[in-house]
Amino acid sequence: MTKRDAARLRRYYQGCDFGLCEYSVGTKLMWRGVLHPSWTEAAGCLVVRNEIGGQVVFDYPVPGPEGDEDAALEAIETYCLEQGLPPVISVVPESRAPRLLARYPYAQVSNVRTWQDYVYYREDLQFFTGRRYSGQRNHINKFRAGWPEAAFRPLTAADEAVIQRFWQDYEAEFPKGNNAKALDELALARKMLKLAGKSCFFTGGLFDGEKLIGLSLSEKCGDTLIIHIEKALYSYTGVYPTLVQLVADAFGEGCQWINREDDAADRGLRTSKLQYGPAKLAPKYRFEPQNELIRHVAAIPELKTERLTLSAITEADLPAYNALVLDAGRNRWWGYDDVGGLGGPVTQTSFLDVARRDFENRQAVNFAVRLDGQLIGEAVLYRFDCRGGAELGCRVDAAHAGCGYGTEAFAAVADWALYKVHLSRVVAKCYKENQASYKMLSSCMRKKGEDETFFYFEKLV
């Protein structure tokens, strides 16, 4: 995400009613060194992928006029499945939290106080009426008495020299000392002010004659004016409430709300923002969907059918298991290159190690299909979508093909998944040329559809 993307992003953010600062061009550009945002469009929605502290998280999709939020969420989930990532949806606005609660059977949900945005009624900051704002009015009166000719006007690219002089004055009386966090934020603010005059933003300055003594950069998103930057010279008594009022008056038309962003756990900021009487602290929910294995499966169980036993693969199974996995001719219909998937040289325990690691991470369950105690095949439940579904695959060695063992094993794992793991659906697919698999799946599942390559099946409860 770069400055060149601003106009495209604004198509979504300008009408966005989420009211949170993260759903804006300004926040994405100013904090891109922390958020590392990238974006795409899916189902008429803006989809933003962030990488924060090495973890991938997604914003809630921002719909355009014809946007389909559910389809965009499905695109995120599919991407995460393919990449082996948990589908974490972060800074979810309060209005969309019920949709995700209904979507994910299991999810860890957090709402940290530190990151909640301070949201005010625009008219409160524009007029400061009522007893609770007597302090702000007194400060504004002191400012007006000391600098009666001070005036507020928009800033443009032509004001670059004036803005640079302001930063010099501001740093000379900067009250944060060696606070690294505050210094970093100041450096980012200086970079952002180079965008003064761009159509995305409302940039204004408070002048004492020719001297710039306060500035602000804001952005309208839906019915909310989001204040990204608010800086003033502390030596001018009452300058901050004066600036707040002037910005609300100059740029707040058509907005019900003014968002002055979060306080990032800064004690001074929290005190200041609370003194302005927020109408609400806007929650930002973080949804971390979990699959059913995490909740319901502590160990791989033993399943029994009329002729078979299904259980965890062990070291004793290595000769038979490796032979099964490495039978390229038999596995041309498996749909996955086990050797290529290793990403390294093949050792005696490579495939068993993968199966064990996948279960430890609760990404898959690999069952050994046993006849009279000997491994003759494998059934794998995998691709958990965190919405109550998973995919099931089964393969049996050539020496035991055509005896119905695959169907027997497949049906047993499907029933276990639906009634013990508490999934709501199990899906499967087979290549169109694979008539044996088609026959097996048709006997215990419902055909769901097809494309050029596969037939698709599902079983629901």
C-alpha positions as CSV (number, residue, x, y, z in Angstrom):
1,M,0.0,0.0,0.0
2,T,1.6,3.3,-1.2
3,K,0.6,6.9,-1.7
4,R,-0.2,6.0,-5.3
5,D,-3.1,3.8,-4.0
6,A,-4.8,6.6,-2.1
7,A,-7.4,7.5,-4.7
8,R,-8.4,3.9,-5.2
9,L,-8.6,3.2,-1.5
10,R,-10.7,6.3,-1.0
11,R,-13.4,4.9,-3.2
12,Y,-14.1,2.5,-0.3
13,Y,-13.1,4.6,2.8
14,Q,-15.0,7.7,1.8
15,G,-18.3,5.9,2.3
16,C,-17.2,3.6,5.1
17,D,-19.5,3.8,8.2
18,F,-17.2,1.8,10.5
19,G,-16.0,5.0,12.2
20,L,-12.6,3.6,13.2
21,C,-9.3,5.2,12.4
22,E,-7.9,2.0,10.9
23,Y,-10.5,2.3,8.1
24,S,-8.9,5.3,6.5
25,V,-6.2,6.2,4.0
26,G,-4.4,8.4,6.6
27,T,-3.9,5.6,9.2
28,K,-2.7,3.1,6.6
29,L,-0.1,5.5,5.1
30,M,1.0,7.0,8.4
31,W,1.5,3.7,10.1
32,R,2.5,1.5,7.2
33,G,5.9,0.9,8.8
34,V,4.0,-0.9,11.7
35,L,1.0,-2.3,9.8
36,H,2.8,-3.3,6.6
37,P,-0.6,-3.2,4.8
38,S,-1.3,-4.7,1.4
39,W,-4.6,-4.7,-0.4
40,T,-6.8,-6.3,-3.0
41,E,-10.4,-6.1,-4.1
42,A,-12.7,-9.1,-3.7
43,A,-16.5,-9.4,-4.2
44,G,-16.8,-5.6,-4.5
45,C,-15.0,-5.1,-1.2
46,L,-11.6,-3.7,-0.2
47,V,-9.6,-6.4,1.6
48,V,-6.6,-5.3,3.6
49,R,-3.9,-7.7,4.8
50,N,-1.6,-6.4,7.6
51,E,1.5,-8.0,9.0
52,I,2.0,-6.7,12.6
53,G,4.9,-8.0,14.6
54,G,5.3,-10.9,12.2
55,Q,1.6,-12.0,12.4
56,V,-0.8,-11.7,9.5
57,V,-4.2,-10.1,10.3
58,F,-6.9,-8.8,8.1
59,D,-9.2,-5.8,8.4
60,Y,-12.9,-6.5,8.1
61,P,-13.7,-6.1,4.4
62,V,-14.9,-2.6,3.5
63,P,-17.8,-2.9,1.0
64,G,-18.3,-0.8,-2.0
65,P,-21.7,0.0,-3.4
66,E,-22.3,-3.6,-4.6
67,G,-20.0,-5.3,-2.1
68,D,-20.6,-8.7,-0.7
69,E,-19.0,-8.9,2.7
70,D,-19.7,-12.6,3.2
71,A,-18.0,-13.4,-0.1
72,A,-15.0,-11.2,0.8
73,L,-14.7,-12.9,4.1
74,E,-14.8,-16.3,2.3
75,A,-11.9,-15.0,0.0
76,I,-9.9,-14.2,3.2
77,E,-10.6,-17.6,4.6
78,T,-9.7,-19.4,1.4
79,Y,-6.4,-17.5,1.2
80,C,-5.6,-18.4,4.8
81,L,-6.3,-22.0,4.1
82,E,-4.0,-22.1,1.1
83,Q,-1.3,-20.3,3.0
84,G,-1.6,-22.2,6.2
85,L,-2.6,-19.1,8.2
86,P,-5.2,-18.6,10.9
87,P,-7.9,-16.2,9.5
88,V,-7.5,-13.5,12.1
89,I,-9.9,-10.5,11.5
90,S,-8.8,-7.5,13.6
91,V,-10.1,-4.1,14.5
92,V,-13.6,-5.3,13.7
93,P,-16.2,-2.5,14.2
94,E,-19.0,-3.0,16.7
95,S,-21.6,-3.1,13.9
96,R,-19.9,-6.1,12.3
97,A,-19.1,-8.2,15.4
98,P,-22.5,-10.0,15.4
99,R,-21.9,-11.2,11.8
100,L,-18.6,-12.8,12.8
101,L,-20.0,-14.2,16.0
102,A,-22.6,-16.0,13.8
103,R,-20.0,-17.0,11.2
104,Y,-17.5,-18.7,13.4
105,P,-18.6,-21.5,15.8
106,Y,-15.4,-21.0,17.9
107,A,-13.3,-17.8,18.1
108,Q,-11.3,-16.0,20.7
109,V,-12.6,-12.4,20.8
110,S,-10.7,-9.5,22.4
111,N,-11.4,-5.8,22.8
112,V,-8.4,-4.1,24.4
113,R,-9.0,-0.8,26.0
114,T,-5.8,0.7,24.8
115,W,-6.8,0.7,21.2
116,Q,-10.4,2.0,21.5
117,D,-10.9,5.2,19.6
118,Y,-12.2,8.3,21.2
119,V,-15.3,9.4,19.3
120,Y,-17.1,12.7,20.0
121,Y,-20.2,14.4,18.7
122,R,-19.1,16.9,16.2
123,E,-21.3,19.6,17.7
124,D,-19.7,19.1,21.1
125,L,-16.3,19.9,19.8
126,Q,-17.6,22.6,17.5
127,F,-19.4,24.6,20.2
128,F,-18.2,23.4,23.6
129,T,-21.6,24.1,25.1
130,G,-22.7,23.1,28.6
131,R,-21.1,23.0,32.0
132,R,-18.8,20.1,31.3
133,Y,-17.0,22.1,28.7
134,S,-16.4,25.2,30.9
135,G,-12.7,24.4,31.1
136,Q,-12.3,24.2,27.4
137,R,-14.2,27.5,27.0
138,N,-12.0,29.2,29.6
139,H,-8.8,28.0,27.7
140,I,-10.2,29.3,24.4
141,N,-11.1,32.6,25.9
142,K,-7.5,33.0,27.3
143,F,-6.1,32.2,23.8
144,R,-8.4,34.7,22.1
145,A,-7.5,37.3,24.7
146,G,-3.8,36.8,24.1
147,W,-3.9,36.4,20.3
148,P,-7.1,38.1,19.1
149,E,-6.0,38.2,15.4
150,A,-5.1,34.5,15.2
151,A,-6.8,32.9,12.2
152,F,-7.4,29.4,10.8
153,R,-7.1,28.5,7.2
154,P,-6.5,25.4,5.0
155,L,-2.9,24.4,4.3
156,T,-1.7,23.4,0.8
157,A,1.5,22.3,-0.8
158,A,2.4,26.0,-1.2
159,D,2.7,26.2,2.6
160,E,5.6,23.7,2.8
161,A,8.1,26.2,4.0
162,V,5.7,27.5,6.7
163,I,5.0,23.9,7.8
164,Q,8.8,23.2,8.1
165,R,9.3,26.3,10.3
166,F,6.4,25.0,12.5
167,W,8.1,21.7,13.0
168,Q,11.3,23.5,14.1
169,D,9.4,25.6,16.6
170,Y,7.4,22.5,17.8
171,E,10.5,20.4,18.4
172,A,12.2,23.3,20.3
173,E,9.4,23.1,22.9
174,F,8.6,19.4,22.5
175,P,7.5,18.1,25.9
176,K,8.1,14.4,25.3
177,G,11.9,14.5,25.9
178,N,13.4,11.2,24.9
179,N,10.2,9.3,24.7
180,A,11.0,7.1,21.7
181,K,7.3,6.3,20.9
182,A,6.4,10.0,20.9
183,L,9.5,10.9,18.8
184,D,8.6,8.2,16.2
185,E,5.0,9.5,16.0
186,L,6.3,13.0,15.5
187,A,8.5,11.8,12.6
188,L,5.6,10.1,11.0
189,A,3.4,13.2,11.4
190,R,6.1,15.3,9.6
191,K,6.1,12.9,6.7
192,M,2.3,13.0,6.5
193,L,2.1,16.8,6.4
194,K,4.0,16.6,3.1
195,L,0.6,15.5,1.8
196,A,-1.0,18.8,2.7
197,G,-3.5,19.8,0.0
198,K,-4.1,16.3,-1.3
199,S,-7.8,15.6,-2.0
200,C,-7.9,12.7,0.5
201,F,-7.3,15.0,3.4
202,F,-8.4,18.2,5.1
203,T,-5.3,20.0,6.3
204,G,-5.6,23.2,8.3
205,G,-3.4,25.6,10.2
206,L,-3.8,28.1,13.0
207,F,-1.7,31.3,12.3
208,D,-0.5,34.0,14.6
209,G,0.1,36.6,11.8
210,E,2.5,34.7,9.4
211,K,3.6,32.2,12.1
212,L,2.0,28.8,12.0
213,I,1.2,27.8,15.6
214,G,-1.0,24.8,15.2
215,L,-1.9,22.3,12.5
216,S,-4.3,19.4,11.8
217,L,-4.7,16.7,9.2
218,S,-8.0,14.9,9.0
219,E,-10.1,12.7,6.7
220,K,-13.8,12.1,6.2
221,C,-15.0,8.5,6.2
222,G,-18.7,8.1,6.1
223,D,-20.2,10.4,8.7
224,T,-17.0,10.6,10.8
225,L,-14.2,13.1,10.6
226,I,-11.0,11.3,11.6
227,I,-8.3,13.5,13.1
228,H,-4.9,11.9,12.1
229,I,-2.6,14.7,13.3
230,E,-3.1,17.5,15.8
231,K,-0.1,19.5,16.8
232,A,0.3,23.0,18.3
233,L,2.9,25.1,20.1
234,Y,2.5,24.7,23.9
235,S,3.7,28.2,24.5
236,Y,0.4,29.5,23.2
237,T,-2.0,29.0,26.2
238,G,-5.3,27.5,25.2
239,V,-4.1,26.7,21.6
240,Y,-5.2,23.0,21.7
241,P,-8.9,23.4,22.5
242,T,-9.0,26.3,20.1
243,L,-7.5,24.2,17.4
244,V,-9.9,21.4,18.1
245,Q,-12.9,23.7,17.9
246,L,-11.7,25.3,14.6
247,V,-11.1,22.0,12.9
248,A,-14.5,20.8,13.9
249,D,-16.1,24.0,12.6
250,A,-14.0,24.2,9.3
251,F,-14.1,20.5,8.3
252,G,-16.8,18.8,10.2
253,E,-19.8,19.7,8.0
254,G,-21.9,16.7,7.1
255,C,-20.3,14.6,9.9
256,Q,-22.0,13.4,13.1
257,W,-18.9,12.2,14.7
258,I,-15.3,13.2,15.2
259,N,-12.7,10.4,15.9
260,R,-9.6,11.6,17.6
261,E,-8.1,8.1,17.5
262,D,-6.7,6.0,20.4
263,D,-4.3,6.9,23.1
264,A,-1.8,4.0,22.6
265,A,-1.6,3.7,26.4
266,D,-0.1,7.1,26.8
267,R,-1.2,8.5,30.1
268,G,-1.1,12.2,29.0
269,L,-3.0,11.5,25.8
270,R,-5.6,9.5,27.7
271,T,-6.2,12.3,30.2
272,S,-6.4,14.9,27.5
273,K,-8.8,12.9,25.3
274,L,-11.1,12.1,28.2
275,Q,-11.3,15.8,29.2
276,Y,-13.0,16.5,25.9
277,G,-15.9,14.3,26.9
278,P,-16.1,11.5,24.3
279,A,-19.5,10.3,23.3
280,K,-18.1,6.8,23.3
281,L,-15.0,4.7,23.2
282,A,-15.4,2.8,20.0
283,P,-14.5,-0.9,20.5
284,K,-12.2,-2.7,18.1
285,Y,-12.8,-6.4,18.2
286,R,-10.2,-8.9,17.3
287,F,-11.6,-12.3,16.1
288,E,-9.3,-15.3,16.1
289,P,-11.4,-18.2,14.7
290,Q,-10.4,-21.7,15.9
291,N,-11.2,-25.0,14.4
292,E,-12.9,-27.8,16.1
293,L,-9.8,-29.9,16.6
294,I,-8.5,-27.3,19.1
295,R,-11.7,-27.6,21.2
296,H,-12.6,-31.2,21.0
297,V,-9.6,-33.4,20.0
298,A,-6.8,-33.9,22.6
299,A,-5.5,-37.0,20.9
300,I,-6.1,-39.0,17.8
301,P,-8.7,-41.7,18.7
302,E,-9.1,-45.2,17.7
303,L,-12.0,-45.9,15.4
304,K,-13.4,-49.4,14.6
305,T,-15.5,-50.6,11.7
306,E,-16.6,-54.0,10.7
307,R,-13.2,-55.0,9.2
308,L,-10.9,-52.1,10.0
309,T,-9.2,-50.2,12.8
310,L,-8.2,-46.5,12.3
311,S,-5.7,-45.0,14.6
312,A,-2.6,-42.7,14.8
313,I,0.3,-43.5,12.6
314,T,3.4,-44.8,14.5
315,E,7.0,-45.5,13.9
316,A,6.1,-49.2,13.4
317,D,4.1,-48.2,10.4
318,L,7.0,-46.4,8.7
319,P,7.8,-49.0,6.0
320,A,4.2,-49.4,4.9
321,Y,3.4,-45.7,5.3
322,N,6.4,-44.5,3.3
323,A,5.6,-47.1,0.6
324,L,2.0,-45.7,0.4
325,V,3.1,-42.1,0.2
326,L,5.9,-42.8,-2.3
327,D,3.7,-44.8,-4.7
328,A,3.6,-42.1,-7.4
329,G,1.5,-44.2,-9.8
330,R,-1.1,-45.0,-7.2
331,N,-1.1,-41.4,-5.8
332,R,-1.6,-39.6,-9.1
333,W,-5.2,-39.0,-7.9
334,W,-4.2,-37.9,-4.4
335,G,-4.1,-34.2,-5.4
336,Y,-1.1,-33.4,-3.3
337,D,2.6,-33.9,-3.9
338,D,3.8,-35.3,-0.5
339,V,7.5,-35.2,-1.5
340,G,7.3,-31.7,-3.0
341,G,5.4,-30.5,0.1
342,L,8.3,-31.4,2.3
343,G,10.4,-28.5,1.0
344,G,13.6,-30.5,1.7
345,P,15.2,-34.0,1.4
346,V,13.2,-37.1,2.2
347,T,14.2,-39.0,5.3
348,Q,12.7,-42.2,6.8
349,T,10.5,-40.1,9.2
350,S,9.7,-37.2,6.9
351,F,6.1,-38.0,6.2
352,L,5.3,-39.1,9.8
353,D,6.9,-35.9,11.1
354,V,4.6,-33.9,8.9
355,A,1.5,-35.8,10.0
356,R,2.5,-35.4,13.7
357,R,3.3,-31.7,13.3
358,D,0.0,-31.1,11.5
359,F,-1.9,-32.6,14.4
360,E,0.2,-30.8,17.1
361,N,-0.8,-27.6,15.3
362,R,-4.4,-28.9,15.0
363,Q,-4.4,-28.5,11.3
364,A,-5.1,-32.1,10.3
365,V,-5.7,-35.6,11.6
366,N,-4.0,-38.4,9.8
367,F,-5.4,-41.9,10.5
368,A,-3.7,-45.1,9.7
369,V,-6.2,-47.5,8.0
370,R,-5.4,-50.9,9.5
371,L,-6.4,-54.4,8.4
372,D,-5.5,-57.0,11.0
373,G,-3.2,-54.5,12.6
374,Q,-1.3,-53.6,9.4
375,L,-1.4,-50.2,7.7
376,I,-3.0,-50.5,4.3
377,G,-4.1,-46.9,3.8
378,E,-4.5,-43.5,5.2
379,A,-7.5,-41.2,5.9
380,V,-6.8,-37.5,6.4
381,L,-9.2,-34.9,7.8
382,Y,-7.8,-31.4,7.0
383,R,-8.5,-27.9,5.6
384,F,-10.6,-26.9,8.6
385,D,-12.3,-23.7,7.5
386,C,-13.2,-22.5,11.1
387,R,-16.8,-22.3,10.0
388,G,-17.7,-25.9,10.9
389,G,-16.3,-27.6,7.8
390,A,-13.3,-29.7,6.9
391,E,-12.1,-31.8,3.9
392,L,-11.6,-35.5,4.0
393,G,-9.3,-37.6,1.8
394,C,-8.6,-41.4,1.8
395,R,-6.1,-43.6,-0.1
396,V,-5.5,-47.4,0.1
397,D,-2.5,-49.3,-1.2
398,A,-2.8,-51.1,-4.5
399,A,-2.7,-54.6,-3.0
400,H,-6.0,-53.9,-1.1
401,A,-7.8,-51.9,-3.7
402,G,-11.3,-52.9,-4.9
403,C,-12.3,-54.5,-1.6
404,G,-14.4,-51.5,-0.2
405,Y,-11.8,-50.7,2.5
406,G,-11.6,-47.1,1.3
407,T,-15.4,-46.6,1.5
408,E,-15.5,-48.2,5.0
409,A,-12.6,-46.0,6.3
410,F,-13.9,-42.9,4.7
411,A,-17.4,-43.3,6.2
412,A,-16.0,-44.0,9.7
413,V,-13.9,-40.8,9.7
414,A,-16.7,-38.7,8.3
415,D,-19.1,-39.9,11.0
416,W,-16.5,-39.2,13.7
417,A,-15.9,-35.7,12.3
418,L,-19.6,-34.9,12.3
419,Y,-20.7,-36.4,15.6
420,K,-17.6,-36.3,17.8
421,V,-15.6,-33.4,16.5
422,H,-18.9,-31.5,16.0
423,L,-18.4,-30.4,12.5
424,S,-21.4,-29.3,10.5
425,R,-20.1,-30.5,7.1
426,V,-17.4,-32.7,5.6
427,V,-16.4,-32.1,2.0
428,A,-14.4,-34.1,-0.5
429,K,-13.4,-34.1,-4.1
430,C,-12.0,-36.4,-6.7
431,Y,-10.5,-36.1,-10.2
432,K,-13.1,-36.6,-12.9
433,E,-11.0,-39.5,-14.3
434,N,-10.9,-41.3,-11.0
435,Q,-14.0,-43.5,-11.3
436,A,-13.1,-45.6,-8.2
437,S,-13.1,-42.5,-6.0
438,Y,-16.2,-41.2,-7.6
439,K,-18.0,-44.4,-6.8
440,M,-16.7,-44.4,-3.2
441,L,-17.7,-40.8,-2.6
442,S,-21.1,-41.2,-4.2
443,S,-21.9,-44.1,-1.9
444,C,-21.5,-42.0,1.3
445,M,-21.8,-38.4,0.4
446,R,-24.0,-36.0,-1.7
447,K,-22.6,-34.7,-5.0
448,K,-22.2,-30.9,-4.6
449,G,-20.9,-29.8,-8.0
450,E,-18.1,-30.0,-10.5
451,D,-15.6,-28.0,-12.4
452,E,-13.2,-28.9,-15.3
453,T,-11.0,-30.9,-12.9
454,F,-13.0,-32.2,-10.0
455,F,-16.3,-33.6,-8.8
456,Y,-17.2,-32.2,-5.4
457,F,-19.1,-33.9,-2.6
458,E,-20.3,-33.0,0.9
459,K,-22.0,-34.6,3.9
460,L,-24.0,-32.4,6.3
461,V,-25.6,-32.7,9.7
